[in-house]
Each structure stands twice: as C-alpha cells, then as structure tokens.
C-alpha cells in the first residue's frame, strides 16, 4: 500500500462512474502488452486489513477466471506482502524469460479522489504510506485509492469499508479480463482481415459496462 497525494497521474477512472469497466479496459489495453511472452500480475497487500486487501482480492478474482491465462501472485489465500515481497521479486527476476510485471496495490489519497483506480508506467513502492521500506515492483502500476491519507494511515486502512475495497478490486479484475478478451478479439479480426471492429461489446457478450 502506498500514498498518493499529487495529481500528476496519466490515467485514472472512478470505479463508480458510468462505463468505468469499459474505460478501464481501454487503459489496460494501452498499458499492458498482452502479446508479451510472460506477463505476471502481482497483487500486493494483506487480508488482515480491509483497506490493504485490494490487491489480494483482485488476485483472487483473477485466479477464479478460468479464461484468464496469466500468472497471478497474491491472493486472499496466499497474500503477497511485506514478509515475502523481496523473495518473490527475486524469484521473478530469475525466470528464463524476463517477465512484464503488472503491480496492483491499494493506496491512500485526497478525500475527493477516494474510489479512483490509477494506472501509470513504472513501479509502485509498497508500504510507503506506512513508512515501510520495501523494494519497488512493476513495469506498470495499478493503484486503488481506498481511503484518505495524511494521518494515522495504519488505522485508516484497518477501518476502511470492505465494500469499497471489494467493489474496486472486482472492477479491476473484470476490466483486466475484458481487456484480455478484447485483445483476443482484435487479433482474430486482424487475422481474418475483418474491417468491422466497432461493436466489440456485443461480440464479447458483456452487458454491464458500468
């Protein structure tokens, strides 16, 4: 979990805004090279704190999608947190094919930004808001602002509404799945030299893009 207090963010979506799922999948398609040989989703956090559970919840959702083919590290059952983060990063770096890592974590921010999901290039720094020195991780970062930062961050995280964390993590996971499905559909159309790629929502079969 880290803290966000500035607004120099390239891409963000509020999880409750109309069309959030589709817009978030647009952003993921822009940032994630789904053709990469080895993509790993590292979902950071702990199930012992409602605010910091965004990562493990997202990981559990992703792991439940049978059509999502990528490696997921960090779930409610097996969290990726301060204790095992460094060793996990070391294992990832030893893989024969250099992976593209998508790091997902909760963060704190301004009151007006609570509920926003932020995506940007480069690593995130887990534990920064609670003064923990942990190694950076990620080729891109996905952050969910779950509560307000600035004072007694640990207590704020522990008293964050589970509904907020659950809703945001569910939206992130579903948008990642949708982005992957859209990527496959585009490849299929490109391979068949199809020119009609406009109505992808109906072709994928999604009916709820809120």
Buried (B, 14 or more C-beta within 10 A) or exposed (E): BBBBEEEEBEBBBBBEEEEBBBBBBBBBBEBBEBEBEBBBBBBBBBBEBBBBBBBBBBBBBBBEBEEBEBBBBBBBEBBBBBEBBEEBBEEBEEEEEEBBBBBBBBBBBBEEBBBBBBBBEEBBBBBBBBEEEBEBBBBBBBBBBBBBBEEEBBEBBBEBEEEBBBBBBBBBBBBBBBBBBBBEBBEEBEEEEEEEEEEBEEBBEBEEBE
